[in-house]
Amino acid sequence: MDIKKQKNIIRAGIKKARAELSMGTFRSHSQAIINQCIGLEEWQYAKTVHVYVSGINNEVETLGLIYMMFDSGKSVVVPKCDMKLRKTVNIQIGSFDDLSLSEYGIMEPEYKAEHEIPPDRFDIVLVPLLAFDRNGGRVGFGGGYYDELLGKCDCVKVGFAYSFQEIDIVPVEPHDVPLDIIITEKETIRVVHEQ
């Protein structure tokens, strides 16, 4: 079976499991993940953070974290997807008022060139995912947006996931970029990359 088919099977299974999470479990697990994130040494020193805006299929909730970032003076950068070009632009926001519901059902900022931040300015990227392994492999939603973004970043790449999203081995393609840290409700996994 080719890698794309393998990933699609993984995606379908995890999406189903995530959709079945109770509201209580979703909230408690998300909070546990956020608590571990803000305890990271890398987080303490980060000034500019690229973060996804949660909202689909019970993905780990980031809205409370974004509020904290506004309050603490960190620069908040969120993705805006251009589905036609299959590309992400990275826009700094100052409040949730800068977001509106896109035609794809996700909260996104309006594109303003003066608010676009290049990936080499990020200190941390917080990445959504559907599945992960302990080598930093991740299965995303299949659009390739984060692969392109992560390939341009030289910063710490942190994945947020629930522990049930772990699989033994993520099938890897040449364009896949491994994560440095994966945080679940149970633990913080630091990936040791081979030199």
C-alpha positions as CSV (number, residue, x, y, z in Angstrom):
1,M,0.0,0.0,0.0
2,D,1.4,3.4,-0.9
3,I,2.1,6.0,1.8
4,K,-0.7,8.3,0.8
5,K,-3.3,5.5,1.2
6,Q,-1.7,4.5,4.6
7,K,-2.0,8.1,5.8
8,N,-5.6,8.4,4.7
9,I,-6.6,5.3,6.6
10,I,-4.8,6.7,9.7
11,R,-6.6,10.1,9.2
12,A,-10.0,8.4,9.0
13,G,-9.5,6.4,12.2
14,I,-8.2,9.3,14.3
15,K,-10.8,11.8,13.0
16,K,-13.5,9.3,14.1
17,A,-12.0,8.8,17.5
18,R,-11.5,12.6,18.0
19,A,-15.1,13.3,17.0
20,E,-16.3,10.9,19.7
21,L,-14.6,12.8,22.5
22,S,-16.9,14.1,25.2
23,M,-16.9,17.8,25.9
24,G,-15.5,17.2,29.4
25,T,-12.6,15.1,28.1
26,F,-11.9,17.5,25.3
27,R,-11.7,20.4,27.7
28,S,-9.6,18.6,30.4
29,H,-7.2,17.1,28.0
30,S,-6.7,20.4,26.1
31,Q,-6.1,22.2,29.4
32,A,-3.5,19.6,30.5
33,I,-1.7,20.0,27.1
34,I,-1.7,23.8,27.4
35,N,-0.4,23.6,31.0
36,Q,2.6,21.6,29.9
37,C,3.2,23.9,26.9
38,I,3.5,27.0,29.1
39,G,5.9,25.1,31.4
40,L,8.4,24.5,28.5
41,E,11.7,26.4,28.8
42,E,11.4,27.2,25.1
43,W,8.0,28.7,25.8
44,Q,9.4,31.0,28.5
45,Y,11.9,32.5,26.1
46,A,9.7,32.6,23.0
47,K,8.7,36.1,21.8
48,T,7.0,35.2,18.5
49,V,4.8,32.1,18.4
50,H,3.0,30.7,15.3
51,V,-0.2,29.0,16.6
52,Y,-3.2,27.4,14.9
53,V,-6.6,28.6,15.8
54,S,-8.5,25.6,17.0
55,G,-12.0,24.9,15.9
56,I,-12.5,21.7,13.9
57,N,-13.1,18.1,14.9
58,N,-12.1,18.5,18.6
59,E,-8.5,19.4,17.8
60,V,-6.6,20.5,20.9
61,E,-8.0,23.8,21.9
62,T,-5.7,26.8,21.6
63,L,-8.0,29.8,22.2
64,G,-7.2,30.1,25.9
65,L,-3.5,29.9,25.1
66,I,-3.9,32.7,22.5
67,Y,-5.6,34.8,25.2
68,M,-2.6,34.2,27.5
69,M,-0.2,35.1,24.7
70,F,-2.0,38.4,24.2
71,D,-1.8,39.1,28.0
72,S,1.9,38.2,28.3
73,G,3.0,40.3,25.3
74,K,4.1,37.5,23.0
75,S,3.6,38.1,19.3
76,V,0.7,35.9,18.0
77,V,1.0,34.7,14.4
78,V,-1.7,32.5,12.9
79,P,-2.0,30.8,9.6
80,K,-4.2,32.0,6.7
81,C,-4.6,29.3,4.1
82,D,-4.9,30.0,0.4
83,M,-6.6,26.8,-0.7
84,K,-6.3,27.6,-4.4
85,L,-2.5,28.1,-4.2
86,R,-2.2,25.4,-1.5
87,K,-0.1,27.8,0.5
88,T,-0.2,29.3,4.0
89,V,0.6,32.9,4.9
90,N,1.4,33.9,8.4
91,I,-0.4,36.9,9.8
92,Q,0.3,38.6,13.2
93,I,-2.9,39.4,15.1
94,G,-3.5,41.7,18.1
95,S,-6.9,40.3,19.3
96,F,-9.6,37.8,18.3
97,D,-11.3,40.7,16.6
98,D,-8.8,40.3,13.8
99,L,-10.3,36.9,13.0
100,S,-13.4,36.0,11.0
101,L,-15.0,32.7,9.8
102,S,-13.5,31.8,6.4
103,E,-15.4,30.0,3.6
104,Y,-13.8,26.8,4.8
105,G,-15.3,27.1,8.3
106,I,-12.1,28.1,10.1
107,M,-11.2,31.3,11.9
108,E,-8.7,33.3,10.0
109,P,-7.3,36.8,9.8
110,E,-7.8,39.1,6.8
111,Y,-4.6,39.2,4.6
112,K,-2.7,42.4,5.2
113,A,0.8,42.5,3.8
114,E,2.1,44.7,6.6
115,H,1.1,42.0,9.2
116,E,2.7,39.1,7.4
117,I,5.6,37.6,9.4
118,P,8.3,35.4,7.7
119,P,8.9,31.9,9.2
120,D,12.5,32.8,10.2
121,R,11.1,35.1,12.8
122,F,9.2,32.4,14.7
123,D,10.6,31.1,18.0
124,I,8.0,28.3,18.2
125,V,5.5,26.8,15.9
126,L,2.5,25.0,17.5
127,V,1.3,22.4,15.1
128,P,-2.1,20.6,14.9
129,L,-1.9,16.9,13.9
130,L,-4.0,13.8,13.5
131,A,-1.4,11.2,14.4
132,F,2.2,11.1,15.6
133,D,5.0,8.8,16.6
134,R,7.9,9.1,19.0
135,N,10.3,10.0,16.2
136,G,8.5,13.3,15.6
137,G,6.6,12.0,12.6
138,R,3.2,13.5,12.1
139,V,0.1,12.9,10.0
140,G,-1.7,16.2,9.2
141,F,-4.9,16.8,7.3
142,G,-3.2,16.1,4.0
143,G,-3.1,19.6,2.5
144,G,0.6,19.9,2.9
145,Y,0.3,23.4,4.4
146,Y,2.3,22.7,7.5
147,D,4.9,20.7,5.7
148,E,5.7,23.7,3.6
149,L,5.7,26.0,6.6
150,L,7.8,23.7,8.8
151,G,10.3,23.3,6.0
152,K,11.0,27.1,6.2
153,C,11.3,27.2,10.0
154,D,14.5,26.9,12.0
155,C,12.6,27.1,15.3
156,V,11.2,24.6,17.8
157,K,8.3,22.6,16.3
158,V,5.7,21.5,18.9
159,G,2.8,19.2,18.1
160,F,-0.4,19.1,20.2
161,A,-2.2,15.8,20.3
162,Y,-4.2,13.5,22.6
163,S,-2.4,10.4,23.7
164,F,-4.7,8.1,21.7
165,Q,-3.4,9.8,18.5
166,E,0.0,8.0,18.9
167,I,0.8,5.3,16.4
168,D,3.9,3.0,16.2
169,I,5.4,4.5,13.1
170,V,4.2,7.3,10.9
171,P,4.8,6.5,7.2
172,V,7.2,9.2,6.1
173,E,7.4,11.0,2.7
174,P,10.4,13.0,1.6
175,H,8.7,16.4,2.2
176,D,7.7,15.5,5.8
177,V,9.4,17.6,8.5
178,P,9.7,16.0,12.0
179,L,8.5,17.7,15.2
180,D,10.9,18.4,18.1
181,I,8.3,18.1,20.9
182,I,4.9,16.4,21.1
183,I,2.7,17.3,24.0
184,T,-0.2,15.1,25.0
185,E,-2.5,15.2,28.1
186,K,-0.2,12.6,29.7
187,E,3.4,13.7,28.8
188,T,5.8,15.9,27.0
189,I,7.8,13.9,24.4
190,R,11.2,15.4,23.4
191,V,12.3,13.9,20.1
192,V,16.0,13.0,19.7
193,H,16.8,13.7,16.1
194,E,19.6,11.6,14.5
195,Q,22.5,13.7,13.2
